[in-house]
Amino acid sequence: MNDATTNAGRAFPEGAGDGTRAVRAGLPEPVKHEPTLPGPVFAAHFHLPGDPTGPYTYGRDENPTWTLLERAIGELEAPGQDGVEALVFASGMAAVSAVLFSQLRAGDAVVLPDDGYQALPLVRTQLEAYGIEVRTAPTGGDAQLEVLDGAKLLWIETPSNPGLDVCDVRRLADAAHARGARVAVDNTLATPLGQRPLELGADFSVASGTKQLTGHGDVLLGYVTGRDTEAMAAVRRWRKIAGAIPGPMEAWLAHRSIATLQLRVDRQNATALALARALRERPEVTGLRYPGLPDDPAHRTAARQMRRYGCVVSFTLPTRARADRFLDALRLVDDATSFGGVRSTAERRGRWGGDAVPEGFIRFSVGAEDPEDLVADVLRALTASAS
């Protein structure tokens, strides 16, 4: 097709923007009297006379609602590229586990970030129980390069959660491939509108769709995208074995929510930058991180590979008590975990015990409130928490 690009679905105009793709991603060809986005298909089994051929046989293997969502995710992660497959899972950790446990065997080595998502230490324990060597290094400064030799898989998380460090995906991917290792990138914080790991050389782009992709705090979802047929077949096989599948309602809600992704991301990113700038002026705030700030240590690397910098800002208040008072004083922000939702949330991350952060460390997820209202609420709460 000369005037359009496709990704296993309907055509987009050449050079279509993120908003155009988001609102139309994964939609089927229009049929008279049928809905634009068909409703969820609730089916454990399908009519299957004769030989078991065709796309839909049993509900643990495939579902038409997944198919449309997977097509949508593929169109956002790798616009205009053929041969990219997307697979959806019941949660982000289901997607993470599917890549790790389908690609690694006893005796293999894997490199993980030591400053990534707090469930990674649990993953490390399980991998080591299966006889897999686990090496770790920080995200910043591309430090994982130093422990890459002989590894089978490199796992990158950029920006890292919760510290918001950034590494050079292309540099690390090139180095890993030269050593015979595959590369997976956790793209949760960036979303495909902020960063496209497959275009940067990664073999897998993995994310929790629970966060900003769906953005309403009401869906647990994960996904894996990749273009290597053999590797993705192994991920698909793991999904079938583990049964880590999303319900059709969750898949439908996720697809519905993607339509507003570009609107939400642009609003939340702009407000996150405004909040970071305001926090920079407060003397009680230390360790402020946001990759979109020109003076952030990660900004130069982030600017080379990211188109948007995310909705999460992190910073530290002097003490645990000060952080708790600050959170209590907020009026427009929920004290809750997770991030990426339309309602702002914040938490003292140290309360979980799994992150190497100071007691007063705050992970702040910027929502879709009016920027002026949100910034004013945060500054007021900072002042109120001083005593």
N, C-alpha and C positions, 0 to 999 in steps of 0.2 A: 504494500500500500504506500503510494508515493507521498500523500499529503498528510499522513498521520502515523503515529507510533502506537503500537499495541503491546499488551502484556497479558496474553491469554484471555482477553475480555474485549469490551467495546473499545472503539478507537478514540484517541484524543488528538486534537489538533497539534501539529508540530510545535514544540516549545510551550505547551500548555502550562499555566502557572499552578502553584501549589493549591490555591483555593479551588480552581477548576477541577483538579484531580481529586481533591478531598471530597467534594460534593458528589462526584460521579464515579468514584473508584469502585470497581467490583460490580456495578449494576449490570443486570442482564440486558440483552437486546429487548427493546420495547415490544410488547404484545398487546393488541387491543383488548381492553377491559381487564388487563392484569395490572397489579400494583407496580409502581416503579421499583420499590424494594420489596420483594416477596416476604411474607411473614415467616416466622420460624417453623421449621419442619420437625415435628415431634414424632420420631419413629425409631423404634428399636430394630425393626426389620422391614424389609421391602419385598414386594412381590417378586419372586425369582423362579419362575418355571424353567426347567431344563438346566443347561450348564450355567454355573455361577459366573457369568460375564457381565460387563457393564460397570458403570461408575458406582452404583449404590447397591450394596448387598446386605450389610449389617451395620448397625448404628455405631459400633466401636471403631469401624474402619473409615467410614465416610458419611457425610451428611450434606445435603444441598445447601443448608444455611452456612456451614463451614466453608463450602466451596466459594461462595460469593465473598465472604469475609477474607479468605486467603487470597483471592484474586485482588481484592482491594489493598491489602497489606503489601502484596508484591508490587502493585502499581505505584505505591508510595515509596517503598524501599529501593526500587530499581526501575524508575520510570522509563518506558520505551525500550526496555531490554528483554529480549526473549530468553527462554531457558532458565528463568529464575523461579524457584518453587518456594511457596510459603506453607507452613504448617502451624495450626493453632493448637493451643494446649489449655489445660484447666487453670493454669496460673503461670506467673513468671518463673517460679522455681521448677515447675514441671518442664518448662522449655529449657531452662539451664541444665537440669538433670538429664534430659534427653540427649543433648549434645555431648555432655561429658561422658555419660555412661554408654553411649553408642559408639563413641570414637576411641575410647581408651580400653586397654586390656592390662592384665597383670604383667608387670615388668616395664610398662610404659612410664614416661615422665610427662607431667603437665606443669605449666607455669601459670600461677594465679597471682593477682594483685594482693598485696598484704593490707591494702587500705580500701578494699571494696565492700560490697554489701555484706551486712553482718551475718548472713546465713552461710557465707563462703567457708568460715571455719568448720561448720557442721559438715559441709560438703567435703572438705579436706579429710576429716576424720573417716568418712565413709570411703573415700577413694583409697586412703591408705589401708583401710581394712581389706580392700580388694587387691592389695599388692601393687598399687600404683604410686609411684614416687611423685610427691608434690613439692614444687619449689615456689617460693614467693619473693616478690620484690615490690617496691612502691611504684605507683603509677607515674608520678612526676619524674622528669628527666629521662624518660624512656629506660628506666632502670631495669626493666624486665629483660632487656637485651643481654645483660650480664649473666643471666642464668638460663639462657635459651639453648645452648648446645646439647644435642641429643634428645630434646623434648619432642613429643609426638603432637602436642597441642599447646598453643599459646592462648590464654584467656585474657582479654583486655576489657577494662571497664573505664570508659572515658566519656564525659567527665565522671570521676569516681564519686561514689556515694558513701559517706556524706561530705567528704572533704573537698570535692569539686576540683581535684587535680586533673590534668589533661596530658595525654601522651600523643605522640605522632603515629597515627594508625598506619599510614603508608610506609613509614620507615620500619616499624616493627613487623608489618606484614611481609615486606620484602626480605627482611633478615630471617624471619621464620621460614618462609618458603625456600630460601637458599639453603637452609639447614634441614629441609624435608618435613617441616611441621605445618599443620593446619592452624588457622587463626579464627577465633570467635571473638566478636565484639558485643558486649552488653550495651545496647543503644537506648536503654530505658530513659535516661535523663535527657538525652538529646532529642529523641523521637526522629522518625525519618524526615521530618521537615527541618530538623536542625543538622542532621548528619546522615550520610549514606555510606555505611561501612563497606558494602560490597563494591562500591565505586572506588573506595580507598584501598582495595586489595584484600579485604577479609574474605574468608570462605563462608562464614556464618555471621548473620546479624541476628542477635537474640534480644528479646525485650519482654518486660512485663507490660502487657496491655492494660493492666489494672490502673496504671498511672495516667500520664497525660494523653496517651493515645485515645483512651475512652473518656477520661476527664471528668467523670461525675461521681466517682467514689462509690459506685454501685455494681461494679462488675469485676470479678477476678478472671484474668485471662493472661496467657502468654503466647509467644510465637517465635518461630525460627524461620529465617529465610536463607537460601543459599542457591548456588548454581551448579554445584558438583553433584551429578546424578547419583553416584555411588554413595557419597556421604549423606545426602538427603534421604536416600532409601533406608540407610541405617537409622536415621533419626525417626523416620516414619515407622519403621519396624519396632523401635523402642516405644513409641507412643501406643502402638497396638498391644505390645506385651504388658506395659505398665497400666494401660487403660486411662492415661492422664488426659482425658478428652474434655472439652468444654461442653456444657449443655447448650442445646439449640437456642434457648432464650438468651443466654449470655452472649452467644455469638451474634445473634440478631441485634441485641442492644449495642454491642461493640461496633458493628457496621453502621448502625444508625448514628452513633456518636461521632464516628470519623468524619461525617459530613461537616461538622463544625470545627474540625481540628485546626485548620489554618486560622480561623477567627480567634479561637481560644489561645493558640500558641502566640500569635502576634500580640494580643492584648497582654497576656501573662508575661511574655518576655520583656515587653516595653516597661511594664510596671516593675518587674524584678530589677531592671537596670536603674529605674528611678529610686527604688528602695535602697539599692546598694549605694548609690550616690549619696543619699540622705544619711545612711548609717556611717559612711566614711567620715562624716563631720562630727560624730559623737565620740567624746573622749573615753567613755566607758566600754566602747566596742573595740575589741581586738580580733586579730585573725580573720578579718573579713575576706570572704572569697566569693567572687562571681566572675566567670570567664569573660563576660562582656565588658568588664571594666578595663579600660586601656592600661591601667597600671597593675592589673592582676598578674601574678607570676605566670599564669597559664595562657594569657591572652594572645601572645604572638602565635603559639602553636594552635590554639583554638581558632584563630582567625583564618588560618590556612585551610582548615578542614571542616569548619562548622559554618552553617548559614544562619543559624540562630543559636543563642547561648543557653537556653533553658529557663525554667521558672523557679529554680531553687537558689537561694542565697544562704550561705552559712556564716556564722560569726560566733564569737565567744564573749560572754559577760563575766565579770570578775569572779563570781562565786556561784555555787549551786543555788544558794538561797536567793541571790539576785535574779538568776535565770527563772526560778520558780515564781518569784513575785512579778517579773515581767510577763510571763505567760498568763498568770492570773489576771493581770491588769488589761490585757487585750480584750477588745469588744467585738471586733470584726474578724477575729482569727480563732479557729478551733484548735484546742490542744489535742492533737491527734497525730498518729503516725501516717505513713505513706505520703505521697506528694502528687502534684500534677492536676488536682481537682479544681473546679471552678470556684470553690470556696477555699479561701486561704487557710492553711494549717501551719502549725509550728510545734516543735517539741524540743525538750532537753534530751538530746540524743543519748547521753550517757546513762539514762535510766534503764536502758536495755542491757547494758553490760557487755555488748559485743563489739563496740567500736572503740578504737584507741583515740579518744577525744577528751578534752578537758571537761570537768564537771559542769562548767557553765556554757558548754557548746550548744548552740541553737541551730537546728536545721529548719529553715523557713521556706515553705512552699507558697508561692504567690498565686492567688486566684484571679478571678475576673472582676473583682470589685473596682469601683472608680479609683484610679491611681491616687488622686489627692486624698480621698477618704482613707485608704489603706495606709499610706505613708504617715498621715496625721495620727492615725490610731497607734501605729508603732512608736512614733516619737513621743506621744503622750504617755504610752505604757512604759517607755524607758525612763521618762522623768518620774512617773509615779512609783516605779520600782526602786528608786534610789534610797528611799527611807523605809 
